Amino acid sequence: MHILLQADSSLFLGRFHSLAVHLPIGFIILTAVLFAISKITKNPALLRPLPIMLLLGSLSAFAAVVLGLLLSEEGGYPANSLFWHQWLGITVVLVSFCSWLWVKGLIGKKKDLKETDVKEEESGFNRKNSSWIVLTLVLLISVTGHLGGNLTHGENYLFDYAPDFIQELMGSENSETKIPFVFPEEPDSTLLYEHVLEKVLIQKCASCHDDATRKGGLIITTREGLLEGGENGAVLQAGSAMGSELFKRISMDPASRKFMPPKGAPLSYAETMLLKFWIQEGMPFDLKVTDERIPEELKLILQTDYQLETERKAIYEKVTVEPANEATLEKLRQLGFRVSTLSEENNFIEVVAKDSVSAEKLNALIEVKEQLTWLDLSNSGMKDEWIAELNEFKMLTRLNLNSNSLSDSGIVKLQGLDNLEAILIHSTLITDSGIKNLVSLKNLKRIYVWNTKVSEDAVDSLLKEHPKLQIDRGVTESKEEKETAKSVEK
Ligand code: HEC
């Protein structure tokens, strides 16, 4: 007996509630059906088993109520529905039991018994008000059962798959669990949590973990709820998927009774991996699908499973600018720059210094700073003291400073070039401290450092810190070849 009183045992028994409730439902419905048939066919013999069925219905309803009360200890049921379900269940027990007493003549007066029906007297079901009893019990058991169904399956369970017109009739909104994925057009605005994971969690967990149901005390549909956790505390632990209850529940053996979701489609492999990554990263709600931190294999998942673009586009693919003034371009050409547009689709330009530059010449470029996205100053006599001028060119995505006697004191002045993705500094005097400063440029992806004073160790440690960065130490890259071709042309 002691063992039955332990919390887990009561839950164990409680789960039999859903099984047990079918007995009183069966007895009461059968009573009603036999009663109706007997009235229609005027066959009083059918009434005879009814009192005993009423008694069995009442006793089994009592058992179901006890098991139900044990089950409710599990918690996580919406209080309002639970209250009504519970008390209606108790009412079923009382009404059916009193009805049995009444038809057996143990309570109430017998005076309205018809003289002619003495034969069926023992059944008691020919007494004047027995139709009311049957009707009341059927109604009670239906409402109780329906509320119980909602408690286990969620509010809209019954009509979830009903044709649209019935759903409208029932006033049930399309259940949340069917919300589709909607992504912003711009890949840079697509967030891993809001546009992907949140939708997955709503689809697969909301039926039991929304505001109304909150099974286990856990609301998954809001960020606050998710972070707050369930009745056993937090379900997410930043940086540790394996230490997070939520992740354990979705990744454990599906046969376990703790596996989530207990019914319905489990999370797919892709969804599980994305969720795991997100928890490992510390649950960043603002992480974009284009973020460098997302490993290649997950980006592949985002591309194939959700048709998402996961590479951040270069600035010149995203924005449009006015064309540069032709007269200005002509002036630049006379100053010894080769100027060409990047592509026919936009007005961005590439500027190559053919001869040596000077502070004045660099200044002249200010007029095209809106359009200037590739700048090649290789082998142009570029000096450390002019580097700061380059910070004006915010649209720069590629900067070539190869083969100039530039040192760390110049390169550290490069700042705020937030669109810069590639920088070429080979054959310069730049050392470890200069290259370390470059990683502060937030979109830098590639650095070409061949033939500099940058050490292998510095490159290795930078790569370790910034795994997404490419640091090119050789000259075999195709861009380098283009570079060589240009020098020949000069
Ligand atoms: C069919 C209903 C149902 C669905 C769907 C469901 N859960 Fe649950 N969940 C429960 C119940 C009931 C409990 C409480 C009993 C338990 O802890 O096992 C619970 C408890 C939990 C807990 C433990 C909360 C705590 O603090 O103890 C977590 C975490 C959880 N669920 C995560 C999920 C996730 C994630 C999903 C979606 C992938 C999900 N659940 C879908 C019914 C459901």
Residues whose N, C-alpha, C, O or C-beta is under 5 A from the ligand:
A	BS01	HEC	T152 L201 K204 C205 S207 C208 K215 G216 L218 G229 G230 E231 N232 G233 V235 E245 L246 R249 R257 K258 M260 P261 P262 K263
